[in-house]
Amino acid sequence: MDILVVGCGKVGSEIARDLAGEDEVDSVIAADASSENLKRLRSVEKIHTLRLDISQKSKVQKEMRRVDLVCGALPGRLGFRVMTAAVEAGRDLVDISYTPENPFRLHRKALDKEIVLVPQCGVAPGLSNMFVGDAMRRLGKIRSVRIFVGGLPRKPVPPLNYRIVFSLEDVINEYSRPVHIIRNGQQKQVEPLTGRGILTFPGVGRLEYFLTDGLGSLTRSFPRVHEMSELTLRYPGHAEMMDTLRVLGFFDRRKIQVDGVEIEPRRLSLALLKDAMTLGSPEDLLAMRVEVDGGFGKRVVYQVLDYYDGRREVSAMS
């Protein structure tokens, strides 16, 4: 099997490495617009690197047609381009991005092409969805789902006590886009960073949780559950700081005039937060707890605690 990985940043590069280590994989084409990202992969057996700009659609589709499977690992704002290109090229795709566009817009085209398109297949949504699916198999019926998940620095540094382990732009998207949940059997939209509380996670300690838009396709797969929500985990105090910035307009895309200069608050905030969110050691951890209630006293809980791989210098989120 030959596989094309589009996007070789912190997460995509590890996807390429892992795939290259599988016996049934003959070759992996690691594609990225950044030669710096590709440099880390050039010495890995079975990996061939390729400079590729996702905006060059015909070239992207040409490379897709050379392989059996495509894996998309670009930031959310670019993910839908990869999905669209793969569908039009007639190639099966697994994509880890959370796109502003609804991936189910491509459902009919994928059926017509007789291909499989698996969107939003990262940690959450992704792994979390698999746990819920397994719970359904075990319980036979699902009444409620709560997904707690967060990638956190092992040694938090003030003031934000958070360090980015994937695209900062996608983190800010989590803090600013409307949250889709199911409450009292009805699908609803609520504000992000609300619904806060404290959870004691074994091996980590006290963490705060708050609502974010990370259910992905779960509300479509299980529309009749009574309650369903995804809650991001952070060290206590982080949510209030981020919510203050959100409410004040620091994450807005609407441009404003400052001394005759047109500025997009969101772009400025990304530039300023980047330094604050790269402080400290890259050593991180992944904490995930998925609680599924089937009613009548039946309950399944899945818990994951993973750590940074110091030997390979790989994030727990990868």
Secondary structure by P-SEA (a helix, b strand, c coil): cbbbbccccccaaaaaaaaaacccccbbbbbcccccccccccccccbbbbbccccaaaaaaaaaaaccbbbbbccccaaaaaaaaaaaaccccccccccccccccaaaaaaaaccccccccccaaaaaaaaaaaaaaacccccbbbbbbbbccccccccccccccccaaaaaaaaccbbbbbcccccccccccccccccccccccbbbbbbcccccccccccccccccbbbbbcccaaaaaaaaaaaacccccbbbbcccccccaaaaaaaaaccccccccccbbbbbbbbbbcccccbbbbbbbbbbcccccccccc
